[in-house]
Amino acid sequence: MRVTVLGSGTAVPVIDRFPAGYLVQDGGRNVLVDLGPGTLRRLPQAGLDLGDVHAVLLTHYHTDHCADLAPLLFGLRNPAFAAVKRLRVVGAPGLRALHASLAEAWPWVGRLPFELVLDEIAPGDLEVEGLQVTAVDIEHTDASLGYRVRGGSGRVVAFSGDAVDCAGLIPLARAADVFICDSAFPSAAPGPGHMTPTEAGRAAQRAGAKKLVLTHFYPECDGHDLIAEARAVFAGEVVKAADLLEI
């Protein structure tokens, strides 16, 4: 099981970080978790093209997490990807409304040459391309989900999406091999709607996660030792995400 960070930044443009996006690979299947603007450009750098994507999990519908959905659909209309017959997109209620808005702006969205499966889900268990996925209610927007993904080997990676320190983080990351967690602002200067490395570390410690990957950094994080902040409260391994980091 391999996870590649496609984007470790936010909606604020910086030189070296695209907004949120992750690639999960297991058993020959490729699943994206979030699709922030620009993250599709990372796919060739990760050795894939658009036709290799089998499914997408969206944590919520802020543009820095889903804006590349339309470019993905548009790109897959290219004859080079005629072999693609189906794409599944999973998210909280609101996914169909997002699709309808895209189709209103761009009518071609409703006339795709492949089957687009829009799967609005509630918290609970589901299977996505052979991966066992548990969606967990996370506090950020009215429709935010974290995803706990178990691969064929039994390894577990948990994605918080954007989050505040909330009860859902504990079942999400419980005993996870890797917990990829929002750490958007330094602990000395927390911001609304997001977590700090200290909060992420405490959640990982309470959950018994093995490795914590800090991610989703606003520019305010520059100059702060984010790893040290998390290590002060978490006994496991701490990693600072970077675009194209492979786990």
SEFI-856098 format. One record per residue (C-alpha): x, y, z. Coordinates in pm, whole numbers, plus 32768, in hexadecimal, padded with zeros to 4 digits. Layout:
N
XYZ...
END
This chain:
247
800080008000809081517F9A801982B27FE080A483D47F158069853A7F817FF385FB7E4F7FB4873B7F0F801687A4806F7FB18911805D7E7689E280647DB18AD97F927EC78BDA7FC77FBD8BAC7EA581258B5D7EFC82468AE97E23826D89837E96811A890A7F167FD788CE7E5A7E9088C17F207E11877E7FB97E2B86377EFA7EA484D47F3C7ECD83997E6C7E9082447F0B7F1281177E497ECC7FB27EAA7EA77E737DE27EC27F277C967DAA80197CEC7DD481937D027CF082657DDD7D0983DC7E0F7CB3847E7F5B7C5A85E87F117CA586A77DD27D1B88057E1E7D7188E67CF67EB3887B7C4F7EC887247CED7E7B86777BA27FC687087B25807586327C287FEC84EB7B9980ED84D17A7F81FB851D7B7E817783F57C468187831C7B0F8013831A7AB57F2883BF79C07DB7841579DA7D4B82C479547DF082157A797D0282B17B787BF281C17BEC7B3F82897CF97B4183D07DBA7AEF840B7F297A9B85747F817AB085E280EB79E3872080B2798D88217FA87A7489467FE47B2389947E9D7C7F89477F227C0A87DD7F4A7B2F87A27E197B6F88A57D087C2A87AF7C287AF786CF7C0B7A81878D7AD77BD987807A2E7BE4860A7A737A9485D479CC7AF386B678A97C41860D78777BA684B378727AD7851C77427C16851076757C1B83EC757F7D62837B761D7C92830377447B83825076807BCB8115774A7B4181BD788379DE813E78B0799081A57A1679FF829B7B22797782987C84797483D47D57791E83B57EC878C484CC7FBA77D1854F80BC767885D3805D76AA86FA7F75776E86367E71764886257D80760687987DAC777387DE7D5C7756870A7C22761487B97BBC76BA890D7BE477DE889E7B0D76EF881B7A03763489657A0377778A2279C77802892378D276F3884D782D77F5874C77BB780886D8792776B6863578F37721858C77AC785884C9780878CB83A0773478ED82C7786B781582707996783A83697AB277C682D37BFB777883DC7D02776983337E5576E384137F6B7727836280B176EA8381822577F1831E8327782981A8831E78D88090826378F3805F80EC79D27FB97FEA7A84808E7EE87B477FD67DDC7BA07EBA7EC77C017FA57FE27B3C7F9481257ADD80FA81797A3B818582B179AE82E5829779AB83A883DC78F484EA842D79F38603845A79B3876584D17A11886883CB78E988AB82E67781883082F677EB870E8217794C86A1826C79CC853D82797B12849F82DD7B738355823C7C11822482D67C9B814A81BE7D057FE181ED7DD07F3B80D87DEF7DD0807B7F177DA381647E487E1A828B7F0A7F6082A57E37809182FB7E6281FC82957D79830783217D31845982827C9D856D835A7C55865E823F7C2C87B982D17BCA879F843D7BB8883A85917C14876D86C27ADC869586DB7A658545875D7A6184A686037BDB84B085E57C0A839C86E47B43828686387BC9830684EB7D3682D9854A7D1D81C1864C7E5680E7862A7E89816784C67FD7811E84277FD3827F83977EFC83A784047F0384C8830A7E7D85F083CE7E2C875E83947F368832843E7EED8977838E7F6D8A75848B808C8A788586802E8A3186ED808C8B9287577F998C2C865D7E6D8B4686267D728B9785157BFB8B5B84FD7B778A1384727CC7896284767DB988B0855C7F1988F085D5803587F285EB7FFF87E087637E90878C87347EE4868F86257FE885EF87067EF685D488287DEE853687497EEC843E86BF7F5F83E888207DFD83B0889F7DAE82DB876E7EEA820A878B7F568257862680B181DF85C3811F82F484D7809C845884BF80BC851A837B8080868F83A67FEB873B82767F1C885A81E4800A897282427FAF8AE1822680D28BD381F680B58C2C836881648AE083AC82A78B5B830D83BF8B7E8409831C8A9D850E839C894785768256888F853B82ED87398573836D879D86CA821788238728817586D486D8828D86048771825C86B488BC810C860488E5812684D18802820A83A788418204831D86DD82B38387859F826384E285178292854583AA82588696830481A4866581B8823886E5807581AE86CB7F17820C857C7E79827184E57FC88237836C7FB481CF82A680E5
END
